[in-house]
Amino acid sequence: MKNLILVLVVVAIAVGAYFFGVKQGQDPSTDVAVPATAKSQGLPASHPSADNSAMSVSEPVGGAPVDPDAHFTHFRVGRSNVKEILPDGNLMWVGTSGGVIRYDLEKDNYRLFDTRSGLLANGIFHLSKLQGRLVAGTYGGGLALMDDDGETWKTYNIPDGLGDAFIYDVLEMENGDVWIATWSGANRVRGGDLDDRSKWDLFTVANTSGGLPNDWVYGLRAGKDGVVWLATEGGLAKFDEGNWQNWDHQDGQGAPYELVREQIEFSTDPAQYSEHHARQKEEMGLQGVDIAYNPNYIVALMVDRDGIVWCGTWGGGLARFDGTEWRNFTMADGLPGNHVFMLHEDDQGTLWIGTNDGLARRDGEGFTVFTTADGLFSNRVFAMNTADDGSYWVGSFGGVARIESLH
């Protein structure tokens, strides 16, 4: 059992330990509620459901005021974090620290999947489609793949080959290989044959001779020509036909401490409360930093259609890597915050950046910032996706905002 991580950092901002990777023997949310749905004129404090009539909906901590003429709708999820949003035709899947929510856009109803529905943990960090089926990366419950009946789950865990039961990301490559980001390294399942234990590989710092710079693998993205990019707590890694490369702050990733120290909102040093982060701090030469800053730690990862790698860092802003050179963007460049939690590229190739203090859109060399005044549920933005109708769905602590347009 690993130690509690970053809890005290985020209590004051109601983000919850779930986002930052608490690894303990219990679910990361103790006050879980299912969402209330409503038309654009507002939201009720509770919403009975045929599927979950016994559940109540908690009032969220903060959020934008309801405007009857607004172009947005808010969906409350109680005291839960929204970490993933996945459009799926007429369905919208929402991954929270209290389970997976399936919301039917046509019928305007929902279904909550949690440990009572077959999941082994309520904390959800990842949702995507794998081999045509919904896959959920859970916090301590392994990799859950929804069965064809749309109701039950098949779970893959450490005995099946997983490096760890804490799953942060899943990537299906064009050649059929499946990559899985875990707390204890990166799995590759050759050919995507999850049921064949002999097809499972696990890459760690030890067996790659440091090619993977840190065993906490937080994100996965496909690059050009079969390249796999990996976000870790210790920097960026690249896997190309069996060869490893990596980069960190010493190579240019993340803004220097002197540039952002006065802009860091979270003043509590995680290393004071976690042996894990204390060790990481020493390994990365950050002994003199006593606030929430680690430019090596990549919280969000994206590879755009031009092959440019974008890394959202923990306090070091947004880092852009073209394969040779790094460029960092911070609040001085127009970002609303230097903790970058989410990166999303929409169908038009526009880059969206979710931060600790608002949502930013990359416009040329600058950024346009959106906040609760524009319809966000909260300015802490952890998830985003674009629905088939072009609307934007943005997830925060306590709720989701559906926004018709952002100009």
Secondary structure, 3 states (H helix, E strand, C coil): CCCCCCHHHHHHHCCCHHHHCCCCCCCCCCCCCCCECCCCCCCCCCCCCCCCCCCCCCCCCCCCCCCCCCCEEEEEEEEEEEEEEEEECCEEEEEECCEEEEEECCCCEEEEECHHHCCCCCCEEEEEEECCEEEEEEECCCEEEECCCCCCEEEECHHHCCCCCEEEEEEECCCCCEEEEECCEEEEEHHHCCCCHHHEEEECCCCCCCCCCCCCEEEEEECHHHCEEEEECCEEEEEECCEEEEECHHHCCCCCHHHHHHHCCCCCCHHHCCHHHHHHHHHCCCCCCCCCCEEEEEEEEEECCCCCEEEEEECCCEEEECCCCEEEECHHHCCCCCEEEEEEECCCCCEEEEECCEEEEEECCEEEEECHHHCCCCCCCCEEEECCCCCEEEEEEEEEEEECCCC
